Amino acid sequence: MRHALDACDLLNHPGVWETAWIPFTADEPDDPFCGTFIDAATGSIGSWNRQDVSHLYDDGSTLAGYLTEVADELRALH
């Protein structure tokens, strides 16, 4: 819970985080200060972390595309 609250504090600084961005992954469970977000206004996804300015991916990636890739990778494991 402490990690989630710390990440929330980080993402609530003006100029760092857009209000339409919703984080949906953290790269590391023990260090949840980087991951992937969706821009709720556009459906595009991007990455965020503690050191760099968060940004949308330039390739037009969407949450639907991301989830399809994950599902395909999981299917390939079986």
Helices and strands as residue ranges (DSSP letters): H 2-11, E 21-28, E 31-39, E 45-49, E 55-56, H 63-77
